[in-house]
Amino acid sequence: MKILPYEIQRYILEFIPDDYCMFCRKKLMKINNKFCNNLCVLQYNNNFWGDLIYIRNSVMIIVVTWSPIVLFPSVTDDVSVLESKYTWYCGISSFIILTLYTEQYFLYKAFVNRFK
């Protein structure tokens, strides 16, 4: 493999956009860098897994809130639970719980990121 002269390499690098660390946003070298150090890699992975746990918990809130409709499909022979007011209560309660959980999660993330 032949290496290009320094002047040509520098000319090519002028057209490559600046790259920034995916976690702390420090300016990096232009080629093949995503993180500035191993600590940023670890913290980025921790944030990623925290987001996955948040999504899992949100899905569990929805499942637990709506599970009575799946477990008890009809109250009587002629009126099903899906046609009753219970579905309104499930929708409203899951909306309120998810709203509070989302707000708590993002307030926690903002608080933790503020003191880094």
N, C-alpha and C positions, 0 to 999 in steps of 0.2 A: 504494500500500500504506500503510495507516494504522498508525502505531506506537502501541503501548499505553502508557498512563501508567506511570511508574516504579514506583509502588506495586504495580500489578497484575503487572508484569514480575517484581519481586522476590518477590511471593507465589507466582507460578508456578515460579520457580527454586528455591524451598524444597522442592518436591516432586520435582525432578529429582535423581537420586543423584549423588554425587561421582564424578568421572572421574579416572583415574590414567594416567600415562604407561605405554605398553605395554612399555617397556624398563626404565626406572629406577624406576617406580612413584611418581614425584612427583605430588602433587595438582595437577590442572589446572583450568582454567575448565570450567564445566559443559556447554557446548555445542560440538559439532564439533571436539573435540580428541582426538587419539590419542597424540601424542608432544609432549614439552616443547620439543625443539629438533631441528635437523637432524642433530646428532651421534647422538642416540638413534635416529633413523630409519636412519642408516647402520649402526650397530651391530646394530640389530634385523634388518636385511636380511642382514648378515654371518652372524648366528646362524642365520637361516632357511636360507641357502644351505649353511652347515655341516651342518645337520640333513639337508638333501637329499643332500649328499655322503655322509653317514653311511648313509643308507638305501640309496643306490646301491651303496656298498661292501658292505653286508650282503647285498644281493641277489647281487652278484658272487661273494661267498664261497660262498653256497648253490649258485649255478650251477656254479662250478668244482669244488666238492666232489661234486656229484651228476652232473656231466657224463659220467663213465665209464659210468654206467648207460644213458644215452641213446645214447652212441656205440657201446657194445658190448652190445647187448641180450641176446645169448646166448653162453655159453661152449661148451656142447656142444648137441647136438640135443635132449636130453631135460631138461636142467636150465638154467634161465635165471638170469641174474645177479640178477634180482629175488627169486628164491627162495633165494639163497645167503646166506652170512654177510656178504657184502660190503655189503649194504644196512644192516646193523647198524653196520658200521664207518663208512659214510657219515653215518648219523644221529648217531652219537656224536661223530665228528670235527667235523661242522658245528656241533653243539651246543657243543662245547668252544671252537672257534674263535670263534663268535659271542658266547659268554659273555665270553671274554677281550677281544674287540674292543669289546663294549658297555661293559664295566667301564673299559677304557682311555679310551674316548670320554667317558664321564660324569665320570671323575676329571679328565680334561683340562679339560672345561667348568667343573667346580667350581674347579679351580686358576686358570683364567683369570678367572672371575667374582669370585674372592676378591680379586684384586689390581687391580681396576678403580678 
